[in-house]
Each structure stands twice: as structure tokens, then as C-alpha cells.
Amino acid sequence: LVLGGFGASRVWIDTSFLANFQPDSDIAVTDAFVNEYFDGTSKIHVVFEAEEVEAFKNPEALNLLLEIQRDASANPRVGNSLGLTDYVGQISRMMHGNDSEYDPIPASRALINQYLTAYAMLGDPGSLDKVVDEEFGTTNLTLQLKSDSSALIEEIVDTIESYAEPLSKLGIQVRYAGSGYKAYVFADLLLQ
């Protein structure tokens, strides 16, 4: 019973779809190629929802999202990420002569608003729709992953959940979506 109880606590189900294929199969080889030379074949969307309208024009909120994005992207199996902070950072650097050392998030809400308005007028305004709603109260961070392993998704979710307290102080809640997250939820349901 003791050994059984210990063993049961160590059970983990990994719902990696690709783990069902031989390593030399066409799909496994293609997936490995895409993951090695591109940003990844699986995605997780982190949806941040704020209680306040225009919450994501607040420098404090954007700096926290940037910290979360950088922390999650530090995982070597995260290929790329895209969020509102990328757009604000790009505009900020362009306004300062493409100086890569310039702080990507301006210190004032008014300046962030000006940058986003300029982007909407000069850039492709539809591209902002991929990362934020019209009221700037909900924003999406997309992480491209180099594995469909539910263990990797758990690592990413744990990283993001470690920011629960500072997010809560700003009135921001987190939800998840995407092909990778579905695999993670499926693994958890199987385990239960």
C-alpha cells in the first residue's frame, strides 16, 4: 500500500500527440524540422482580462506583462511570443531612433496612448486586434512552443501563475486557450 500510494503520487500522463509516432515517421521528422528552424508547432494563448477599461495602457500593467512574457519566453522550448508589449516596445524604440536600449514601455499612460494612436494611424491598425480588444481591457499573449508536451504547458502555466498576486493587485485575471493548453487540460482529466 505504501509503495502503491507513493507510485500513484508520481503518475504523470503526457498527452503529446507526436509521442505516438515513431521518431523516423514523416510527421515526427517534419515536426522536428519545424521546431528546429522555426518558432514551434504548438501554441498557448494567455488571455489577460482587466476590470478597468484601458487597463493595458497603464505602464505598470504593461511592465508586468512584459516581465511575464520575458519569463515565459526564457524557457528554451518557447520559440516565440507576441503580445501588446511587442507593439508598444517597437513604437517606443522607433520614436527614439531605434535605440534598442531604450525602455520599451513608456513611463506615462498618455505617452502609451499617443504611441498606440500613431500606430493605428500609420501602421496596420488591424494587427493590434490580434493582441488587444478595442477598450484595452483584454489582451492576448501568444506563445509558440517547440513541443506539444503537456508537461511543457504545465511549466508555462506555472510560470504565469507565479504572477497571480501582482496581477490580482492590478485587477487582472488570467485565462488560457490554444492547442497546447487543450492538451494540458486533457492530460489533467485523464490523470483524474
C-alpha positions as CSV (number, residue, x, y, z in Angstrom):
1,L,0.0,0.0,0.0
2,V,2.8,2.4,0.9
3,L,4.6,1.7,-2.4
4,G,1.3,1.9,-4.3
5,G,0.5,5.3,-2.7
6,F,4.0,6.6,-3.5
7,G,3.8,5.4,-7.1
8,A,0.3,6.9,-7.6
9,S,1.6,10.3,-6.5
10,R,4.3,10.1,-9.2
11,V,2.0,9.3,-12.1
12,W,2.0,11.8,-14.9
13,I,0.2,11.5,-18.2
14,D,1.7,13.3,-21.1
15,T,-0.7,13.8,-23.9
16,S,1.8,14.6,-26.6
17,F,0.2,13.7,-29.9
18,L,3.6,13.3,-31.6
19,A,4.8,10.8,-28.9
20,N,2.5,8.2,-30.6
21,F,4.6,8.3,-33.8
22,Q,8.0,6.6,-34.5
23,P,10.8,9.2,-34.4
24,D,11.6,8.4,-38.1
25,S,8.0,8.8,-39.3
26,D,7.2,11.7,-41.7
27,I,5.1,13.6,-39.2
28,A,7.7,13.4,-36.4
29,V,10.5,14.3,-38.8
30,T,8.6,17.3,-40.2
31,D,7.6,18.4,-36.7
32,A,11.2,18.2,-35.5
33,F,12.3,20.3,-38.6
34,V,9.7,23.0,-38.0
35,N,10.6,23.1,-34.3
36,E,14.3,23.4,-35.0
37,Y,14.2,26.0,-37.8
38,F,11.0,27.9,-37.0
39,D,9.2,29.1,-33.9
40,G,7.3,26.0,-33.0
41,T,4.2,23.9,-33.9
42,S,2.1,24.3,-30.7
43,K,0.5,27.4,-29.2
44,I,-0.7,28.6,-25.9
45,H,-2.7,31.8,-25.7
46,V,-2.6,33.7,-22.3
47,V,-5.6,36.0,-22.1
48,F,-5.3,38.8,-19.5
49,E,-8.7,40.4,-18.6
50,A,-8.8,43.6,-16.5
51,E,-11.6,45.0,-14.5
52,E,-10.7,48.5,-15.7
53,V,-11.3,49.8,-19.3
54,E,-7.9,50.9,-20.8
55,A,-6.1,49.0,-18.1
56,F,-3.5,47.9,-20.7
57,K,-2.5,51.5,-21.4
58,N,-1.2,51.6,-17.8
59,P,2.6,51.5,-17.7
60,E,2.5,49.3,-14.5
61,A,0.3,46.7,-16.2
62,L,2.4,46.7,-19.4
63,N,5.6,46.3,-17.5
64,L,4.2,43.4,-15.5
65,L,3.0,41.8,-18.8
66,L,6.5,42.3,-20.3
67,E,8.1,40.7,-17.3
68,I,5.7,37.7,-17.6
69,Q,6.4,37.5,-21.3
70,R,10.2,37.5,-20.8
71,D,10.0,35.0,-18.0
72,A,7.8,32.5,-20.1
73,S,10.0,33.1,-23.2
74,A,13.1,32.2,-21.2
75,N,12.0,28.6,-21.4
76,P,14.2,27.1,-24.2
77,R,11.2,25.2,-25.7
78,V,9.4,28.5,-26.3
79,G,10.1,29.6,-29.8
80,N,8.5,33.0,-30.0
81,S,5.9,35.2,-28.3
82,L,3.7,38.0,-29.4
83,G,1.8,40.4,-27.2
84,L,0.8,44.1,-26.8
85,T,4.2,44.8,-25.2
86,D,5.9,44.0,-28.5
87,Y,3.9,46.6,-30.4
88,V,4.4,49.3,-27.7
89,G,8.1,48.4,-27.4
90,Q,8.5,48.6,-31.2
91,I,6.8,52.0,-31.4
92,S,8.8,53.3,-28.4
93,R,12.1,52.2,-30.0
94,M,11.2,53.8,-33.4
95,M,10.3,57.1,-31.6
96,H,13.8,57.0,-30.2
97,G,15.9,56.3,-33.3
98,N,15.7,52.5,-33.0
99,D,17.8,52.6,-29.8
100,S,17.5,49.0,-28.6
101,E,18.5,50.1,-25.1
102,Y,15.6,52.4,-24.7
103,D,12.9,51.3,-22.2
104,P,10.3,49.5,-24.3
105,I,7.4,50.7,-22.1
106,P,6.9,54.4,-21.7
107,A,6.5,55.8,-18.2
108,S,3.2,57.5,-18.8
109,R,-0.3,56.4,-19.8
110,A,-0.6,59.5,-22.1
111,L,2.6,58.6,-24.0
112,I,1.5,54.9,-24.4
113,N,-1.9,56.2,-25.7
114,Q,-0.1,58.6,-28.2
115,Y,2.1,55.7,-29.4
116,L,-0.8,53.4,-30.0
117,T,-2.8,56.1,-31.7
118,A,0.2,56.8,-34.0
119,Y,0.5,53.1,-34.8
120,A,-3.2,52.9,-35.6
121,M,-2.9,55.8,-38.0
122,L,0.4,54.9,-39.6
123,G,0.7,51.1,-39.3
124,D,-1.7,48.3,-39.8
125,P,-4.5,49.0,-37.3
126,G,-5.9,45.6,-37.8
127,S,-2.8,43.9,-36.4
128,L,-3.5,45.3,-32.9
129,D,-6.7,43.3,-33.0
130,K,-4.6,40.2,-32.6
131,V,-3.3,41.3,-29.2
132,V,-5.9,43.6,-27.6
133,D,-9.6,44.5,-27.7
134,E,-10.9,47.9,-28.6
135,E,-11.2,49.0,-25.0
136,F,-7.7,47.9,-24.0
137,G,-9.3,45.8,-21.2
138,T,-8.4,42.4,-22.5
139,T,-5.1,41.4,-24.1
140,N,-3.6,38.2,-25.5
141,L,-0.1,36.9,-25.2
142,T,0.7,34.1,-27.7
143,L,3.5,31.7,-27.0
144,Q,4.7,29.4,-29.8
145,L,6.1,26.1,-28.4
146,K,8.6,23.7,-29.8
147,S,6.8,20.7,-28.3
148,D,3.2,19.6,-27.8
149,S,4.0,18.0,-24.4
150,S,1.5,18.7,-21.7
151,A,4.5,18.8,-19.3
152,L,5.8,21.8,-21.1
153,I,2.4,23.5,-20.9
154,E,2.4,22.9,-17.2
155,E,5.8,24.6,-16.9
156,I,4.5,27.6,-18.8
157,V,1.2,27.8,-16.8
158,D,3.2,27.5,-13.5
159,T,5.5,30.4,-14.6
160,I,2.5,32.6,-15.4
161,E,0.6,31.6,-12.3
162,S,3.6,32.7,-10.2
163,Y,2.5,36.2,-11.1
164,A,-1.0,35.8,-9.7
165,E,-0.6,38.2,-6.8
166,P,0.8,41.2,-8.7
167,L,-1.8,40.6,-11.4
168,S,-4.6,40.4,-8.8
169,K,-3.4,43.7,-7.3
170,L,-4.0,45.3,-10.7
171,G,-7.4,43.7,-11.1
172,I,-6.2,41.4,-13.9
173,Q,-7.4,37.8,-14.3
174,V,-5.8,35.1,-16.5
175,R,-7.3,32.5,-18.8
176,Y,-5.7,30.1,-21.2
177,A,-6.5,28.8,-24.7
178,G,-4.8,27.2,-27.7
179,S,-3.9,23.8,-29.0
180,G,-1.2,23.3,-26.4
181,Y,-3.5,24.3,-23.5
182,K,-6.1,21.8,-24.6
183,A,-3.5,19.0,-24.4
184,Y,-2.7,20.1,-20.9
185,V,-6.3,20.1,-19.7
186,F,-6.8,16.7,-21.4
187,A,-3.8,15.2,-19.6
188,D,-5.2,16.5,-16.3
189,L,-8.6,15.0,-17.0
190,L,-7.0,11.6,-17.8
191,L,-4.9,11.7,-14.7
192,Q,-8.0,12.4,-12.5
